[in-house]
């Protein structure tokens, strides 16, 4: 399972510049990782969740994707 980073609440960082800076730092660091952590931020009664990105495809997986038939037709459904 993913490690979860919980940011300070939206209401908190609206009032506190240091909390805002700490949240911004976590967002920037995690958004530039290949194996990022899940980020959760409470907002009133809700939670905003940013899931980590999918893993980068290997060279073989990329090559296989180009071997697929591309018809440029609409999806059959």
Secondary structure, DSSP 4 states (H G I P E B T S, - for coil): ---EEEEPPHHHHHH-HHHHHHHHHHHHHHHT-SSPPEEEEEETTEEEEEPPPPPPPPHHHHHHHHTS----PPP--
